[in-house]
Amino acid sequence: MPIQRKIKILFTIVILFTLSSCAFNFTFFRPYKLPKSNFNLTVGTDTTFVKMDTITLQPTFLKRNKDTVDFGYSIQSIIFTSSNGNKLNGWMLKPKNVKIIGTMLHFHGSGGNLLYHHKAISPLTKFGFQIFTFDYSGFGYSEGKSTRVSVVEDAHSAFDYIINREDVKPTKMLLYGQSYGDHLATIVGVKQQSEIEGMILEAGFSSHRDEAVYTVPIIGNIVKQGICTKNEIKKFKKPVLIVHSKEDKKVPYYMGEKIFKNANEPKEFYQVDKPHVEALQYYSKEISSKIKKMCELE
């Protein structure tokens, strides 16, 4: 084979690997932005009420009126600033007619936005948890662009914001991560473990590289490892509950087992069924009971 042809082939392989690596790293984030004209969100201390569209099953946000559906919790929309300068949108879900026994800081997955993700965590409001969930840079109404660095900065900033709220200070704080949010919850949890009671990790991948290799075998190894949950969890000394489904097709069950193996006591693994990050839709009573027992709430 002529030397020039060999050089061209080698150059092509290098370019493809480089592009694939970048593509893999970017595809961890699939944010869905929301045009501000879509909804009339009240930001500040006022409460935003929810009406569910019966056709699309998507929530619409509006002032209270006769058509408002009462889900058993209210949503307060908040704008806070990340350490990277981006203004982020967060929602405080507050249970109604239920005694608040703790505050949950929720880290959602790598796609969509709060319109979808708040429904994955809201079942815990029925059991006395007020929940702060937020969109990372580039998601929903939040400013900026989502990168590995920016979302970690957002995660730390969300904790700094929520821990200083007057309605949070008297309560016990917990972290709840789902999917990519497990990665963020673990990073924040390790740093802030003196301030929290425990952590719940649902359907999380053990590392960026493990997830990439699962998605595309062999070539996924080119993805940068960075800080990974399976190693970072070794530094966490507070109670941890790992929740993973045998039916999860996005993040395989064995990754949850990897994280659990490296976690310190006290720890518990709770195996569930159903698709990715849907545990609370079916097992909210069981999971809330485990959380209360684990963190000695009530």
Secondary structure, DSSP 4 states (H G I P E B T S, - for coil): --HHHHHHHHHHHHHHHHHHHHHHHHHT-EE-B--TTS----BSSSPBEEEE-TTT--EEEE---TT----SEEEEEEEEE-TTS-EEEEEEEEESSS---EEEEEE--SEE-HHHHHHHHGGGGGGTEEEEEEPPTTSBT--S---HHHHHHHHHHHHHHHHT-TTTTTSPEEEEEETHHHHHHHHHHHHTTTT-SEEEEES--S-HHHHHHHHSTTGGGGS---S-HHHHGGG--S-EEEEEETT-SSS-HHHHHHHHHHSPSSEEEEEE-SSTT-HHHHHHHHHHHHHHHHHT--
